[in-house]
Amino acid sequence: MEIFLKKIAEKKFDEDVHFEFIKFSKGVFENRYLINVKKQNDKFNIKTSAEFANYFVKTCLENLGKNDDIDVKGIIISTFDISKDINFQISNVKKYMGIQQLVINTRTKADEILKVMNKYPRGFYGLSFKTNDCELKIKEKAPKSGKPSSKGENTPKVDFCSLKTTNKNIVDELLFDVPEFKEVYVNHTIKINDIEVPKGVNDPQKMRELSKRKGVIVRKIKADGKDIVKEYNFEA
């Protein structure tokens, strides 16, 4: 599974990239898509901010067979009812202000989770589990919505998602422009310079979803103490 940051660098502005920017208004958004990776022999200890939760869950599950059983714990958050399409046990359902939170603590087939993720990609899947090459832990709480940064904002702690893995492909996706390292920290600033609103659309929700954002991602990398800054333009 190709990560959207790499797609932007390669100028592949598809639906996945567009989806990532729907939550952003015009402005500057600092301390986004935080990544910290430590290499320990043939293993990698990865910690990130909440934006990578769905990517980790889906990528780790896709490496399993369809009928492989897995113990999974966590939450699924959405603005729509997806419980009717879930074929595994739900421990509890919480609803507040139009948001549904499903509490999961069960054993199921990996493919059952992937079916839900593929049908409802806009949900938030804060799920923790182990596979043969991944140990994933994600905090069981809703990620904060994107708001423009204020002056003096401190860099948040990078600990929402924690992944221990021997799967180098995951690392290569996250650090597509960092060839060699022992420890890497990456911090992104999103600059939305313009929003192209579709004509003939009056519904505010559809207008927000269909609007095209134009701007720059500033990718600040600290690899083994060396600072590198890269900028990637986008229109999605």
Backbone hydrogen bonds in HBPLUS format (Angstrom, degrees):
<---DONOR---> <-ACCEPTOR-->    atom                        ^
c    i                          cat <-CA-CA->   ^        H-A-AA   ^      H-
h    n   atom  resd res      DA  || num        DHA   H-A  angle D-A-AA Bond
n    s   type  num  typ     dist DA aas  dist angle  dist       angle   num
A0007-LYS N   A0003-ILE O   3.25 MM   4  6.61 151.7  2.34 145.4 153.7     1
A0008-ILE N   A0004-PHE O   3.01 MM   4  6.33 150.6  2.10 149.8 156.5     2
A0009-ALA N   A0005-LEU O   3.19 MM   4  6.51 158.4  2.24 143.4 148.6     3
A0010-GLU N   A0006-LYS O   3.03 MM   4  6.29 140.0  2.20 141.9 152.9     4
A0010-GLU N   A0007-LYS O   3.13 MM   3  5.03 124.2  2.46  91.0 105.5     5
A0012-LYS N   A0007-LYS O   2.74 MM   5  4.87 179.0  1.74 146.6 146.4     6
A0011-LYS N   A0008-ILE O   2.96 MM   3  4.77 159.9  2.00 102.5 108.0     7
A0014-ASP N   A0012-LYS O   3.11 MM   2  5.86 128.2  2.39 105.8  91.5     8
A0018-HIS N   A0014-ASP O   3.05 MM   4  6.35 162.8  2.08 150.8 156.0     9
A0019-PHE N   A0015-GLU O   2.89 MM   4  6.03 159.8  1.93 149.7 154.5    10
A0020-GLU N   A0016-ASP O   3.33 MM   4  6.57 148.6  2.43 139.7 146.4    11
A0021-PHE N   A0018-HIS O   3.10 MM   3  5.54 142.0  2.25 108.4 118.5    12
A0022-ILE N   A0019-PHE O   3.34 MM   3  5.44 157.2  2.39 104.5 110.9    13
A0024-PHE N   A0021-PHE O   3.04 MM   3  5.43 160.7  2.08 114.9 121.1    14
A0027-GLY N   A0192-ILE O   3.16 MM 165  5.25 154.8  2.23 129.4 137.0    15
A0192-ILE N   A0027-GLY O   2.86 MM 165  5.25 163.9  1.88 168.2 164.9    16
A0149-SER N   A0028-VAL O   3.05 MM 121  6.37 160.9  2.09 153.4 158.7    17
A0029-PHE N   A0190-ILE O   2.76 MM 161  4.97 163.9  1.79 152.5 157.8    18
A0190-ILE N   A0029-PHE O   2.79 MM 161  4.97 162.6  1.82 147.9 147.4    19
A0032-ARG N   A0188-HIS O   2.92 MM 156  5.05 174.7  1.92 153.6 152.8    20
A0188-HIS N   A0032-ARG O   3.04 MM 156  5.05 145.8  2.16 157.0 159.7    21
A0049-SER N   A0034-LEU O   3.10 MM  15  5.19 141.6  2.26 136.1 136.4    22
A0035-ILE N   A0186-VAL O   2.96 MM 151  4.95 157.9  2.00 144.6 147.4    23
A0186-VAL N   A0035-ILE O   2.75 MM 151  4.95 160.4  1.79 147.5 151.4    24
A0036-ASN N   A0047-LYS O   2.79 MM  11  5.17 141.5  1.94 161.5 168.6    25
A0047-LYS N   A0036-ASN O   2.85 MM  11  5.17 158.6  1.89 152.7 159.4    26
A0037-VAL N   A0184-VAL O   2.86 MM 147  5.23 157.9  1.91 148.3 155.8    27
A0184-VAL N   A0037-VAL O   2.85 MM 147  5.23 156.3  1.91 149.7 157.6    28
A0038-LYS N   A0045-ASN O   2.97 MM   7  5.17 157.8  2.02 140.6 147.8    29
A0045-ASN N   A0038-LYS O   2.88 MM   7  5.17 168.1  1.89 154.5 158.4    30
A0039-LYS N   A0182-LYS O   2.83 MM 143  5.13 171.2  1.84 152.1 152.9    31
A0040-GLN N   A0043-LYS O   2.80 MM   3  5.11 177.9  1.80 154.6 154.8    32
A0043-LYS N   A0040-GLN O   2.94 MM   3  5.11 162.3  1.97 124.7 128.7    33
A0044-PHE N   A0165-THR O   2.82 MM 121  5.40 152.7  1.90 158.3 167.6    34
A0165-THR N   A0044-PHE O   3.02 MM 121  5.40 161.6  2.05 150.9 156.9    35
A0046-ILE N   A0163-LEU O   2.75 MM 117  4.99 171.3  1.75 158.6 159.1    36
A0163-LEU N   A0046-ILE O   2.77 MM 117  4.99 168.6  1.78 151.6 155.1    37
A0048-THR N   A0161-CYS O   2.98 MM 113  5.18 155.5  2.04 138.9 145.2    38
A0161-CYS N   A0048-THR O   3.08 MM 113  5.18 170.0  2.09 143.5 143.3    39
A0053-ALA N   A0050-ALA O   3.07 MM   3  5.57 173.1  2.07 125.6 126.9    40
A0056-PHE N   A0052-PHE O   2.99 MM   4  6.19 164.6  2.01 162.6 165.9    41
A0057-VAL N   A0053-ALA O   3.01 MM   4  6.25 171.9  2.02 161.0 163.1    42
A0058-LYS N   A0054-ASN O   2.99 MM   4  6.04 172.6  2.00 151.9 154.4    43
A0059-THR N   A0055-TYR O   2.93 MM   4  5.92 164.3  1.96 148.7 154.0    44
A0060-CYS N   A0056-PHE O   2.95 MM   4  5.94 167.6  1.97 151.9 155.6    45
A0061-LEU N   A0057-VAL O   3.09 MM   4  6.16 157.3  2.14 145.9 152.4    46
A0062-GLU N   A0058-LYS O   2.91 MM   4  6.00 149.0  2.01 147.1 155.6    47
A0064-LEU N   A0061-LEU O   2.98 MM   3  5.42 162.9  2.01 114.3 119.5    48
A0068-ASP N   A0065-GLY O   3.12 MM   3  5.23 167.6  2.14 110.7 114.1    49
A0110-ALA N   A0068-ASP O   2.99 MM  42  5.96 154.1  2.06 166.3 173.2    50
A0070-ILE N   A0108-THR O   2.76 MM  38  5.55 142.8  1.90 153.3 165.4    51
A0108-THR N   A0070-ILE O   3.01 MM  38  5.55 158.4  2.06 149.6 151.0    52
A0072-VAL N   A0106-THR O   2.84 MM  34  5.64 166.6  1.86 167.4 172.0    53
A0106-THR N   A0072-VAL O   2.98 MM  34  5.64 151.4  2.06 162.6 167.8    54
A0073-LYS N   A0128-SER O   3.07 MM  55  5.30 157.7  2.12 148.4 155.1    55
A0128-SER N   A0073-LYS O   2.71 MM  55  5.30 161.4  1.75 158.8 165.5    56
A0074-GLY N   A0104-ILE O   2.84 MM  30  5.18 150.5  1.92 149.5 145.1    57
A0104-ILE N   A0074-GLY O   2.79 MM  30  5.18 178.1  1.79 150.8 151.1    58
A0075-ILE N   A0126-GLY O   2.98 MM  51  5.15 156.1  2.04 128.8 132.8    59
A0126-GLY N   A0075-ILE O   2.86 MM  51  5.15 136.8  2.05 155.8 167.7    60
A0076-ILE N   A0102-LEU O   2.93 MM  26  5.07 146.7  2.05 139.0 148.9    61
A0102-LEU N   A0076-ILE O   2.83 MM  26  5.07 169.7  1.84 151.9 154.5    62
A0077-ILE N   A0124-PHE O   2.86 MM  47  4.97 159.7  1.90 143.0 149.5    63
A0124-PHE N   A0077-ILE O   2.76 MM  47  4.97 165.5  1.78 151.2 156.2    64
A0078-SER N   A0100-GLN O   2.96 MM  22  5.40 156.2  2.02 151.8 159.2    65
A0100-GLN N   A0078-SER O   2.78 MM  22  5.40 169.1  1.79 168.1 170.7    66
A0085-ASP N   A0082-ILE O   3.03 MM   3  5.64 156.6  2.09 116.9 123.9    67
A0086-ILE N   A0083-SER O   3.17 MM   3  5.20 167.8  2.19 109.3 111.2    68
A0091-SER N   A0103-VAL O   2.78 MM  12  5.37 137.7  1.96 155.8 164.1    69
A0103-VAL N   A0092-ASN O   2.84 MM  11  5.00 174.2  1.84 152.0 152.9    70
A0094-LYS N   A0101-GLN O   2.81 MM   7  4.98 168.1  1.83 151.4 155.5    71
A0101-GLN N   A0094-LYS O   2.70 MM   7  4.98 166.4  1.72 159.1 161.0    72
A0096-TYR N   A0099-ILE O   2.98 MM   3  5.28 156.3  2.03 146.5 154.3    73
A0099-ILE N   A0096-TYR O   2.90 MM   3  5.28 153.8  1.96 114.7 123.5    74
A0112-GLU N   A0109-LYS O   3.09 MM   3  5.41 136.4  2.29 104.8 115.9    75
A0113-ILE N   A0110-ALA O   3.21 MM   3  5.58 128.3  2.49 105.0 116.6    76
A0114-LEU N   A0110-ALA O   3.20 MM   4  6.54 160.4  2.24 149.1 154.9    77
A0115-LYS N   A0111-ASP O   2.91 MM   4  6.08 149.6  2.00 146.8 154.1    78
A0117-MET N   A0113-ILE O   3.02 MM   4  6.33 161.7  2.05 151.9 157.3    79
A0118-ASN N   A0114-LEU O   2.87 MM   4  6.00 156.9  1.92 151.4 156.8    80
A0119-LYS N   A0115-LYS O   3.10 MM   4  6.24 148.1  2.20 140.6 148.8    81
A0120-TYR N   A0116-VAL O   2.83 MM   4  5.91 152.7  1.90 151.3 159.2    82
A0123-GLY N   A0120-TYR O   3.24 MM   3  5.89 169.8  2.25 120.3 122.7    83
A0129-PHE N   A0136-LEU O   3.06 MM   7  5.48 138.3  2.24 134.2 146.2    84
A0136-LEU N   A0129-PHE O   2.93 MM   7  5.48 159.5  1.98 178.6 173.4    85
A0131-THR N   A0134-CYS O   2.74 MM   3  5.02 163.8  1.77 154.0 155.8    86
A0166-THR N   A0133-ASP O   3.27 MM  33  5.57 147.3  2.38 140.3 146.5    87
A0135-GLU N   A0164-LYS O   2.87 MM  29  5.14 140.5  2.02 146.8 157.4    88
A0164-LYS N   A0135-GLU O   3.05 MM  29  5.14 160.9  2.09 135.8 141.2    89
A0137-LYS N   A0162-SER O   2.83 MM  25  5.13 158.1  1.87 156.2 161.9    90
A0162-SER N   A0137-LYS O   2.81 MM  25  5.13 157.6  1.86 159.1 164.4    91
A0139-LYS N   A0160-PHE O   3.10 MM  21  5.57 157.4  2.16 154.8 161.7    92
A0153-GLU N   A0150-SER O   3.26 MM   3  5.77 142.4  2.41 139.6 136.0    93
A0170-ILE N   A0167-ASN O   3.30 MM   3  5.92 140.3  2.46 111.7 119.2    94
A0172-ASP N   A0168-LYS O   2.85 MM   4  6.13 157.7  1.90 155.1 161.8    95
A0173-GLU N   A0169-ASN O   3.08 MM   4  6.28 140.9  2.24 140.0 149.0    96
A0174-LEU N   A0170-ILE O   3.11 MM   4  6.42 165.1  2.13 151.0 154.2    97
A0175-LEU N   A0171-VAL O   2.81 MM   4  5.86 164.7  1.83 156.6 161.3    98
A0178-VAL N   A0175-LEU O   3.10 MM   3  5.25 164.6  2.13 117.5 116.3    99
A0224-ASP N   A0183-GLU O   2.97 MM  41  5.51 161.2  2.00 171.0 173.5   100
A0185-TYR N   A0222-LYS O   3.00 MM  37  5.18 150.1  2.09 133.0 142.6   101
A0222-LYS N   A0185-TYR O   2.84 MM  37  5.18 155.7  1.90 155.8 162.2   102
A0187-ASN N   A0220-LYS O   2.93 MM  33  5.20 158.9  1.98 147.3 154.3   103
A0220-LYS N   A0187-ASN O   2.88 MM  33  5.20 167.7  1.89 162.8 161.1   104
A0189-THR N   A0218-VAL O   2.97 MM  29  5.07 154.9  2.04 141.2 149.3   105
A0218-VAL N   A0189-THR O   2.89 MM  29  5.07 169.7  1.90 153.1 155.6   106
A0191-LYS N   A0216-VAL O   2.88 MM  25  5.17 164.0  1.90 164.7 167.2   107
A0216-VAL N   A0191-LYS O   2.95 MM  25  5.17 148.4  2.05 139.4 149.3   108
A0193-ASN N   A0214-LYS O   2.84 MM  21  5.88 137.4  2.03 144.2 157.9   109
A0194-ASP N   A0214-LYS O   3.21 MM  20  5.19 154.5  2.28 146.0 145.6   110
A0214-LYS N   A0194-ASP O   2.86 MM  20  5.19 159.3  1.90 162.0 159.7   111
A0196-GLU N   A0212-LYS O   2.75 MM  16  4.96 168.0  1.76 154.3 153.8   112
A0212-LYS N   A0196-GLU O   2.94 MM  16  4.96 160.2  1.98 140.5 141.8   113
A0207-MET N   A0203-ASP O   2.86 MM   4  6.00 155.6  1.91 156.8 165.1   114
A0208-ARG N   A0204-PRO O   2.99 MM   4  6.15 154.0  2.06 143.7 149.6   115
A0209-GLU N   A0205-GLN O   3.03 MM   4  6.29 156.4  2.09 144.8 151.4   116
A0210-LEU N   A0206-LYS O   2.85 MM   4  5.92 150.5  1.94 149.6 156.6   117
A0211-SER N   A0207-MET O   3.04 MM   4  5.88 131.6  2.28 139.0 148.9   118
A0236-ALA N   A0213-ARG O   2.91 MM  23  5.42 153.0  1.99 157.9 159.3   119
A0215-GLY N   A0234-PHE O   3.12 MM  19  5.56 164.8  2.15 145.4 147.6   120
A0234-PHE N   A0215-GLY O   2.98 MM  19  5.56 157.0  2.04 145.7 144.9   121
A0217-ILE N   A0232-TYR O   2.87 MM  15  5.24 160.7  1.91 143.6 149.9   122
A0232-TYR N   A0217-ILE O   2.93 MM  15  5.24 158.2  1.98 145.8 153.0   123
A0219-ARG N   A0230-LYS O   2.69 MM  11  5.09 168.1  1.71 167.3 168.2   124
A0230-LYS N   A0219-ARG O   2.93 MM  11  5.09 160.5  1.97 139.6 146.1   125
A0221-ILE N   A0228-ILE O   2.71 MM   7  4.96 173.6  1.71 167.1 166.6   126
A0228-ILE N   A0221-ILE O   2.72 MM   7  4.96 157.8  1.77 154.2 157.3   127
A0223-ALA N   A0226-LYS O   2.87 MM   3  5.14 146.7  1.98 155.3 149.7   128
A0226-LYS N   A0223-ALA O   2.96 MM   3  5.14 165.8  1.99 115.4 117.9   129
